[in-house]
Amino acid sequence: MSEKLNAGICWKSCQYNNPNHVNNLVDEGFKFLRIYVNLADFPQAVPNQAYINNLMNGHDGMWAWDNFSQRWWSANPNDKVRDSFTFCKANNWLPIVCFGHSEEQTSWLTRSPGADKLVWLKLMATEFAEYIKTNFGFTRADMESWNEPNECMGASTYANVTINLSQGWKSVYPNSWVHGFASNLKEQNY
């Protein structure tokens, strides 16, 4: 196969404070970072730029997967949402924002958002995309919808969630790729 795939790494597998790790990833051709944004952390309010700014200063989206007696590939407790975007900008990597809801939490949005939450999802995606474009200067940022559909979410609900998130996202980044659930990013482009 003569075509070289651009390599990427997932969420907090990237030790962005470790220069040796980052240099090794760059040497190996890594070019994007999947950044998990945990919508279970989002309060029920109308999304706007101040709302998104507040979330950017909150805990990295992977905090909910922590098992404090045994830390695995999850976020450091001091990591903030904005750290991954800062890393992408500094290293000229493409951010892929993965909107999802942790399985370990309950929230007003739920793991399977109903029709009454679709307008909120679209507005939130628009505001989030606008925030990272304005504050980090990304000319492109991709989006992944609901990182892992689960037994709580049927195909119709997943499709509606993805449509609304992607409409909001593409209103800011019209040339972005939207990824839906599949075994790898090459199979899930829309």
C-alpha positions as CSV (number, residue, x, y, z in Angstrom):
1,M,0.0,0.0,0.0
2,S,1.7,3.2,-1.2
3,E,-0.7,5.6,0.6
4,K,0.4,6.5,4.1
5,L,-2.4,7.0,6.5
6,N,-2.1,10.0,8.9
7,A,-1.7,8.6,12.3
8,G,-3.5,9.9,15.4
9,I,-3.7,9.1,19.0
10,C,-6.6,8.9,21.3
11,W,-7.5,11.2,24.2
12,K,-5.1,11.1,27.1
13,S,-2.9,8.3,25.7
14,C,-0.8,11.3,24.7
15,Q,1.6,12.4,27.4
16,Y,1.7,15.9,26.2
17,N,3.9,17.1,29.1
18,N,6.6,14.6,28.2
19,P,8.8,16.0,25.4
20,N,10.3,12.6,24.6
21,H,6.9,11.0,24.1
22,V,5.7,13.9,21.9
23,N,8.9,13.9,19.9
24,N,8.5,10.1,19.3
25,L,4.9,10.6,18.2
26,V,5.9,13.4,15.8
27,D,8.8,11.2,14.4
28,E,6.3,8.4,13.8
29,G,4.0,10.7,11.8
30,F,1.2,11.3,14.3
31,K,-0.9,14.3,13.2
32,F,-4.2,14.4,15.1
33,L,-5.6,14.0,18.6
34,R,-9.0,12.7,19.5
35,I,-10.2,14.9,22.4
36,Y,-13.0,13.5,24.5
37,V,-15.5,16.1,25.7
38,N,-17.8,14.7,28.4
39,L,-21.2,16.2,27.9
40,A,-22.2,14.7,31.3
41,D,-20.1,17.6,32.8
42,F,-22.2,20.3,30.9
43,P,-24.7,22.1,33.1
44,Q,-28.2,22.6,31.8
45,A,-28.0,26.2,30.5
46,V,-28.1,27.9,27.1
47,P,-24.7,27.5,25.5
48,N,-22.8,30.6,24.7
49,Q,-19.1,31.6,24.6
50,A,-18.9,32.3,28.3
51,Y,-20.5,28.9,29.0
52,I,-17.9,27.1,26.7
53,N,-15.0,29.1,28.3
54,N,-16.1,27.9,31.7
55,L,-16.1,24.3,30.5
56,M,-12.6,24.7,28.9
57,N,-11.3,25.5,32.4
58,G,-13.0,22.4,33.9
59,H,-11.6,18.9,34.3
60,D,-10.4,17.0,31.2
61,G,-13.3,15.0,29.8
62,M,-11.6,11.7,30.7
63,W,-11.8,12.3,34.5
64,A,-14.9,10.2,34.8
65,W,-13.1,7.0,33.8
66,D,-10.6,7.3,36.6
67,N,-10.3,4.5,39.2
68,F,-8.2,6.3,41.8
69,S,-6.9,3.0,43.2
70,Q,-5.6,2.1,39.8
71,R,-5.0,4.8,37.2
72,W,-5.1,3.7,33.6
73,W,-5.1,5.8,30.4
74,S,-7.3,8.5,31.9
75,A,-6.8,12.1,32.6
76,N,-4.5,13.6,35.3
77,P,-6.7,15.2,37.9
78,N,-5.1,18.6,37.1
79,D,-5.6,18.4,33.4
80,K,-8.1,20.9,31.9
81,V,-10.2,20.5,28.8
82,R,-8.2,23.3,27.1
83,D,-4.9,21.5,27.6
84,S,-5.6,19.1,24.7
85,F,-6.4,22.0,22.4
86,T,-3.4,23.9,23.4
87,F,-1.3,20.9,22.7
88,C,-2.8,20.5,19.2
89,K,-2.2,24.1,18.3
90,A,1.4,24.1,19.5
91,N,2.2,20.9,17.5
92,N,0.0,21.7,14.5
93,W,-2.2,18.6,15.1
94,L,-5.8,18.3,14.0
95,P,-8.2,18.2,16.9
96,I,-11.0,15.7,16.6
97,V,-13.6,16.7,19.2
98,C,-15.4,13.6,20.5
99,F,-18.7,14.5,22.0
100,G,-20.0,11.8,24.4
101,H,-21.5,11.0,27.7
102,S,-19.6,8.9,30.3
103,E,-21.3,5.6,31.2
104,E,-20.4,6.2,34.9
105,Q,-22.4,9.4,35.3
106,T,-26.0,10.5,35.1
107,S,-26.9,14.0,34.0
108,W,-29.8,16.1,32.7
109,L,-28.8,15.3,29.1
110,T,-28.7,11.5,29.7
111,R,-26.7,8.9,27.8
112,S,-29.5,8.8,25.2
113,P,-30.7,12.4,24.6
114,G,-34.3,12.7,23.6
115,A,-35.8,15.0,20.9
116,D,-36.2,17.7,23.5
117,K,-32.4,18.0,23.7
118,L,-31.5,18.1,20.0
119,V,-31.7,21.9,19.6
120,W,-29.4,22.2,22.7
121,L,-26.9,19.8,21.1
122,K,-26.8,21.7,17.8
123,L,-26.4,25.0,19.6
124,M,-23.7,23.6,21.9
125,A,-21.7,22.2,19.0
126,T,-21.9,25.5,17.2
127,E,-20.7,27.4,20.2
128,F,-18.0,24.9,21.0
129,A,-16.7,25.0,17.4
130,E,-16.8,28.8,17.4
131,Y,-14.9,28.9,20.6
132,I,-12.0,26.8,19.5
133,K,-11.8,28.6,16.1
134,T,-11.8,32.0,17.8
135,N,-9.6,31.2,20.8
136,F,-7.1,28.7,19.3
137,G,-7.2,29.7,15.6
138,F,-7.9,26.3,14.2
139,T,-8.8,26.5,10.5
140,R,-10.1,23.0,10.7
141,A,-11.3,20.8,13.5
142,D,-13.2,17.6,13.1
143,M,-16.0,16.1,15.2
144,E,-16.9,12.7,16.4
145,S,-20.4,12.0,17.5
146,W,-21.2,10.2,20.7
147,N,-18.0,8.3,20.9
148,E,-19.7,5.0,21.6
149,P,-23.3,4.3,21.0
150,N,-24.5,2.0,23.8
151,E,-27.4,-0.2,24.7
152,C,-29.2,2.9,26.0
153,M,-29.3,4.5,22.5
154,G,-31.0,3.1,19.5
155,A,-30.0,3.8,15.9
156,S,-32.6,6.4,15.3
157,T,-31.6,8.4,18.5
158,Y,-27.9,8.1,17.5
159,A,-28.7,9.4,14.0
160,N,-30.7,12.4,15.4
161,V,-27.9,13.2,17.9
162,T,-25.3,13.0,15.2
163,I,-27.3,15.1,12.7
164,N,-27.8,17.9,15.2
165,L,-24.2,17.9,16.5
166,S,-22.8,17.8,12.9
167,Q,-25.1,20.6,11.7
168,G,-23.9,22.9,14.5
169,W,-20.3,21.9,14.0
170,K,-20.4,22.3,10.2
171,S,-21.9,25.7,10.5
172,V,-18.5,26.8,11.8
173,Y,-16.2,24.2,10.1
174,P,-18.0,23.4,6.8
175,N,-15.0,21.4,5.4
176,S,-14.6,19.3,8.5
177,W,-15.1,15.6,8.7
178,V,-17.7,14.2,11.0
179,H,-17.1,10.8,12.4
180,G,-19.7,8.4,13.5
181,F,-19.3,5.1,15.4
182,A,-17.2,2.5,13.6
183,S,-14.1,0.4,14.4
184,N,-11.7,3.0,13.0
185,L,-11.7,6.6,11.7
186,K,-11.3,5.6,8.1
187,E,-14.6,3.7,8.2
188,Q,-16.6,6.4,9.9
189,N,-16.2,9.5,7.9
190,Y,-19.3,11.4,6.8
